[in-house]
Amino acid sequence: MTGSFRKTILIGFAAIAVVAAAAAWKYFSGLEGSDRFVLSGTIEADEIHVGSRISGRIAAVLVKEGQEVKQGEPLIRFESYDLDAKRADASAAVAQAEANLEKALNGSRPEEIAEARAQAEAARAALEQARNGPRPQEIDAARADLKAADADLEVATATLARIEQLTRSGVASRQDYDNAKAGFDSARARRDAAQQKLDLLLAGTRREEIERAERQYQQAVANRQLVERGPRKEDIAAARAQLERARAALQQIETQAAELEVKSPAVAFVEVMQVRPGDLINPGASVATLVEVDRLWVRVYVPEPELGHVQLGKEVSVEVDTFPDEGFRGRIEQIASRGEFTPRNVQTREGRNHQVFAVRVRLDNSSRRLRAGMAADVTVLN
């Protein structure tokens, strides 16, 4: 490298340094003695990372990236097959619990009382019969039945013997023999049943049968008394509690059903859609990133000497290169509690020697004309 070329490069760097230093001096010195000062920054927007409170498979994605959505507008929808079945079961449980409570409050109906009394009376009669044993008339009737069954069996036996002999000689058919055999078997079964019935009557009622009849009678009496008294306070309270549990279970399912659609919490643009139909989502997983169009702000850095002119809530004027002839309103919403020495918009060593404080300005974007990423100049009045 020649000496003249090196000299030219050094002169160029020196010129750049002088210009930068002059610009920085003008920037900071211009703040003094003026009724206003201007600070520069870039417009940014609040982002919303929308998540799901439930897990499930996505049935449909209802918006596209870049689309503007309203507050409450659905972004995605989950499949609802399992939840539909659970809702039907829970609704049926609520209906049953309501019916139980109504029954407890209204008490027993007259027909229910009459039925309970009839059952108790029938159980009493059965117990008396078991204790007293069979009546003479029942034994006589059983003996008559056995005698008739013996006569029928005797006739069936003779008929079978005659048909069997005719079958061997070829006069009667095999079907005739089968019919006679069936008649004999039926007559013998009737005779055995009649004999067993008579034997039981003659033996009398067994002790275990009497005890069983006593238990059935006691149960029938207790049921009759319960029906006659009507429901207790404890029964009504239990029915109310059952209804409350059923309603709570249904409400929980309805809440889950409302979560089947993930909705936008604010007016915003869809910046990133992170899911597709068919994806399985876990609770808390992010499904979309939204940018709030009404929540724009710009961060600027205020030199320490001018910090006294900056107060929370103070209105400022904002200008952007996109609309050079228009002004927009802003309001200071945050002032850093700690200073720093490296503001983003100062690159020279002289500039870095000045302490600054980060200030966040909330913008009025009711006109919807401002966008995140625009360069902005913020004017603060002293």
C-alpha positions in Angstrom: 0.0 0.0 0.0 1.5 3.4 -1.1 1.9 6.2 1.4 -0.4 8.5 -0.6 -3.2 5.9 -0.6 -2.8 5.3 3.2 -3.0 9.0 3.7 -6.2 9.3 1.7 -7.8 6.5 3.8 -6.9 8.2 7.1 -8.3 11.5 5.9 -11.6 9.8 5.0 -11.9 8.2 8.4 -11.1 11.4 10.1 -13.8 13.2 8.1 -16.4 10.6 9.0 -15.5 10.9 12.7 -15.8 14.7 12.5 -19.2 14.5 10.9 -20.5 11.9 13.4 -19.2 13.9 16.3 -20.8 17.1 15.0 -24.1 15.3 14.5 -24.0 14.0 18.1 -23.1 17.4 19.5 -26.0 19.0 17.5 -28.4 16.3 18.8 -27.6 16.7 22.5 -26.8 20.4 22.5 -30.1 21.1 20.6 -32.0 19.8 23.6 -30.8 22.6 25.7 -32.6 25.9 25.8 -35.5 24.6 23.6 -39.2 24.3 24.5 -39.3 20.8 23.0 -37.0 17.9 22.1 -37.4 15.1 19.5 -36.5 11.5 20.1 -36.5 8.7 17.5 -37.5 5.1 17.8 -39.3 2.3 16.0 -43.0 1.4 16.5 -43.6 -1.9 18.1 -46.8 -3.9 18.9 -48.0 -6.0 21.8 -48.0 -9.7 20.9 -50.4 -12.2 22.2 -49.4 -15.9 22.3 -52.8 -17.6 22.3 -52.9 -20.9 24.0 -55.4 -23.7 24.7 -56.6 -24.6 28.1 -57.6 -28.2 27.0 -56.0 -31.0 25.0 -57.4 -32.5 21.9 -57.2 -32.9 18.2 -57.7 -29.8 16.0 -60.7 -30.2 13.7 -60.4 -26.9 11.8 -58.2 -23.8 11.6 -60.6 -20.9 11.0 -58.2 -18.0 10.2 -55.1 -17.3 8.1 -51.8 -15.6 8.7 -52.1 -11.9 8.1 -55.9 -11.8 8.7 -57.4 -9.3 11.0 -59.6 -10.8 13.7 -62.1 -9.4 16.1 -62.2 -9.9 19.8 -63.9 -13.2 20.5 -63.5 -14.5 16.9 -62.7 -18.2 16.8 -59.2 -19.1 15.7 -59.3 -22.9 15.8 -61.9 -25.6 16.7 -61.2 -28.9 18.4 -62.9 -32.3 17.7 -65.8 -32.8 20.2 -66.7 -36.5 19.9 -65.8 -37.6 23.4 -67.2 -34.4 24.9 -70.6 -34.8 23.2 -71.1 -38.3 24.9 -70.0 -36.9 28.3 -72.4 -34.0 28.0 -75.3 -36.4 27.2 -74.4 -38.6 30.3 -74.1 -35.5 32.5 -77.5 -34.1 31.3 -79.2 -37.4 32.0 -77.6 -37.4 35.5 -79.0 -33.9 36.2 -82.4 -34.9 35.1 -82.4 -38.0 37.3 -81.2 -36.0 40.3 -83.9 -33.4 39.7 -86.5 -36.1 39.7 -85.1 -37.7 42.9 -85.2 -34.3 44.7 -88.8 -33.6 43.5 -89.9 -37.0 44.7 -88.2 -36.4 48.1 -89.9 -33.0 48.5 -93.4 -34.2 47.4 -93.3 -37.4 49.6 -94.9 -40.7 48.7 -97.9 -40.9 46.4 -101.2 -42.5 47.6 -100.7 -45.5 45.3 -97.2 -46.0 46.6 -98.5 -46.1 50.1 -101.3 -48.6 49.1 -98.8 -50.8 47.4 -96.4 -50.9 50.4 -99.3 -51.8 52.7 -100.4 -54.6 50.4 -96.9 -56.0 50.2 -96.7 -55.9 54.0 -100.0 -57.7 54.3 -99.0 -60.4 51.8 -95.8 -60.9 53.7 -97.7 -61.3 57.0 -100.0 -63.9 55.5 -97.1 -65.8 54.1 -95.4 -65.8 57.5 -98.6 -67.0 59.2 -98.9 -69.8 56.7 -95.3 -70.8 57.2 -95.8 -70.9 61.0 -99.1 -72.8 60.9 -98.0 -75.3 58.3 -100.3 -76.8 55.6 -104.0 -77.0 56.2 -105.9 -80.3 56.1 -107.7 -79.2 52.9 -104.3 -78.7 51.2 -103.2 -82.2 52.2 -106.4 -83.8 51.0 -106.1 -81.9 47.7 -102.5 -83.2 47.3 -103.6 -86.8 47.9 -106.3 -86.4 45.3 -103.8 -85.1 42.8 -101.5 -88.0 43.5 -104.3 -90.5 43.1 -105.3 -89.0 39.7 -101.7 -89.0 38.6 -101.3 -92.7 39.6 -104.4 -93.5 37.5 -103.0 -91.6 34.5 -99.7 -93.3 34.8 -101.3 -96.7 35.0 -103.2 -96.0 31.7 -100.1 -94.6 30.0 -98.1 -97.7 31.1 -100.7 -100.1 29.7 -100.9 -98.1 26.4 -97.2 -98.1 26.0 -97.0 -101.9 26.5 -99.8 -102.5 24.0 -98.2 -100.2 21.3 -94.8 -101.8 21.9 -96.2 -105.3 21.2 -98.1 -104.1 18.1 -94.9 -102.4 16.9 -92.9 -105.6 17.1 -95.6 -107.4 15.1 -95.6 -104.7 12.5 -99.2 -103.6 13.1 -98.3 -100.2 14.7 -95.7 -97.7 13.3 -92.7 -96.3 15.0 -94.4 -93.0 15.3 -97.3 -94.6 17.3 -94.7 -96.0 19.7 -93.0 -92.7 20.1 -96.3 -91.0 20.9 -97.1 -93.7 23.5 -93.6 -93.3 25.1 -94.0 -89.5 25.3 -97.4 -89.9 27.0 -95.9 -92.4 29.5 -93.0 -90.1 30.3 -95.4 -87.1 30.9 -97.7 -89.1 33.1 -94.8 -90.4 35.2 -93.4 -86.8 35.6 -96.8 -85.6 36.8 -97.1 -88.5 39.3 -93.6 -87.8 40.7 -94.5 -84.1 41.1 -97.7 -84.9 42.9 -95.9 -87.4 45.2 -93.2 -84.7 46.1 -95.9 -82.1 46.8 -97.7 -84.4 49.2 -94.5 -85.4 50.9 -93.7 -81.7 51.5 -97.1 -81.0 53.0 -96.9 -84.0 55.3 -93.4 -83.0 56.4 -94.6 -79.5 57.3 -92.8 -76.1 57.0 -89.0 -76.2 57.6 -87.4 -73.9 60.1 -85.3 -72.0 57.5 -88.5 -71.3 55.4 -90.1 -69.8 58.5 -87.1 -67.6 59.1 -87.0 -66.5 55.5 -90.7 -65.6 55.7 -90.1 -63.6 58.9 -87.3 -61.6 57.3 -89.4 -60.8 54.3 -92.2 -59.7 56.5 -89.9 -57.4 58.5 -88.6 -55.8 55.4 -92.1 -55.2 54.1 -93.2 -53.6 57.3 -90.1 -51.3 57.3 -90.8 -50.3 53.8 -94.4 -49.6 54.6 -93.4 -47.4 57.5 -90.8 -45.5 55.4 -93.4 -44.8 52.7 -96.0 -43.7 55.2 -93.6 -41.3 57.0 -92.3 -39.8 53.8 -88.7 -38.7 53.2 -86.5 -37.5 56.1 -84.6 -34.3 56.2 -81.4 -36.2 55.6 -82.9 -37.8 52.5 -83.9 -34.4 51.1 -80.4 -33.0 51.9 -78.8 -36.0 50.2 -81.0 -35.5 47.1 -80.1 -31.8 47.0 -76.4 -32.6 47.3 -76.7 -35.2 44.5 -78.3 -32.6 42.3 -75.6 -30.1 43.0 -72.9 -32.6 42.1 -74.7 -33.5 38.9 -75.0 -29.8 37.9 -71.4 -29.1 38.7 -70.3 -32.0 36.6 -72.4 -30.7 33.7 -71.1 -27.2 34.2 -67.6 -28.5 34.0 -68.3 -30.2 30.7 -70.0 -27.1 29.4 -66.9 -25.1 30.3 -64.8 -27.6 28.4 -67.1 -27.4 25.5 -66.7 -23.6 25.4 -62.9 -24.2 25.2 -63.4 -26.3 22.1 -63.0 -23.0 20.2 -59.9 -21.0 20.9 -60.9 -17.3 20.4 -59.0 -14.1 19.9 -58.8 -12.1 23.2 -58.5 -8.8 21.3 -58.7 -7.1 17.9 -55.5 -8.1 16.3 -53.7 -9.4 13.2 -52.7 -13.1 12.9 -49.0 -13.0 12.7 -48.2 -16.8 13.0 -50.5 -19.7 12.9 -48.7 -22.6 14.6 -51.1 -25.5 14.1 -52.9 -27.4 11.4 -56.0 -29.6 11.3 -55.2 -33.0 12.8 -52.6 -31.7 15.2 -52.8 -33.0 18.8 -52.5 -30.1 21.3 -51.6 -30.3 25.0 -53.0 -27.9 27.6 -51.1 -24.6 27.6 -49.6 -25.1 24.1 -49.5 -22.0 22.0 -51.6 -22.2 18.8 -51.2 -18.7 17.3 -49.3 -15.4 17.7 -51.4 -12.2 17.4 -50.3 -8.6 17.0 -52.7 -6.1 18.6 -53.4 -3.3 16.1 -54.7 -1.0 18.9 -51.7 -1.7 21.2 -48.8 0.0 19.4 -45.9 1.7 21.2 -42.5 3.2 20.6 -39.5 3.2 23.0 -37.2 6.2 23.0 -34.2 7.2 25.1 -34.4 10.5 27.0 -31.1 12.2 28.1 -30.8 12.7 31.8 -31.0 16.5 31.7 -34.4 16.3 30.0 -35.8 13.6 32.3 -37.5 16.2 34.4 -39.8 17.1 31.5 -41.0 13.5 31.2 -43.9 12.4 33.4 -46.1 9.3 33.3 -49.4 10.0 31.4 -47.9 13.1 29.6 -49.1 13.5 26.0 -46.6 13.6 23.2 -46.7 14.2 19.5 -45.6 11.4 17.1 -44.6 11.6 13.5 -43.8 8.9 11.0 -42.0 8.9 7.7 -45.0 7.2 6.0 -47.3 10.2 6.8 -44.9 13.2 7.0 -47.6 15.8 7.0 -49.7 14.2 9.8 -49.2 14.0 13.5 -50.3 11.2 15.9 -50.9 11.3 19.6 -49.1 9.3 22.2 -49.0 9.1 26.0 -46.0 8.2 28.2 -46.8 5.0 30.0 -43.5 3.8 31.3 -40.2 5.4 32.4 -37.2 3.2 33.2 -36.1 3.3 36.8 -32.5 2.9 35.9 -30.4 4.8 33.4 -28.1 3.4 30.8 -25.2 4.5 28.6 -25.8 2.8 25.3 -29.0 4.1 23.6 -29.9 2.5 20.4 -29.9 5.7 18.3 -26.4 7.0 19.3 -23.3 5.3 17.9 -20.5 7.8 18.7 -18.3 7.6 21.8 -19.4 11.1 22.8 -23.0 10.1 22.6 -22.3 7.0 24.7 -20.9 9.2 27.5 -24.4 10.6 28.1 -26.7 8.8 30.4 -30.2 8.2 29.1 -33.4 6.6 30.3 -35.7 4.3 28.3 -39.2 5.7 27.9 -42.2 3.8 26.5 -44.8 5.8 24.6 -48.3 4.3 24.0 -49.7 5.4 20.6 -53.2 6.3 19.7 -53.9 4.1 16.6 -57.6 4.6 16.4 -57.2 5.5 12.7 -55.5 2.1 12.1 -52.9 3.7 9.9 -49.8 3.0 12.0 -48.0 -0.3 11.7 -45.3 -2.1 13.7 -41.9 -1.5 12.3 -42.4 2.2 11.2 -39.7 4.7 12.2 -41.2 7.3 14.5 -40.1 10.7 15.9 -41.5 11.6 19.3 -41.8 15.2 20.3 -41.9 16.0 24.0 -42.7 19.5 25.2 -40.6 21.0 28.0 
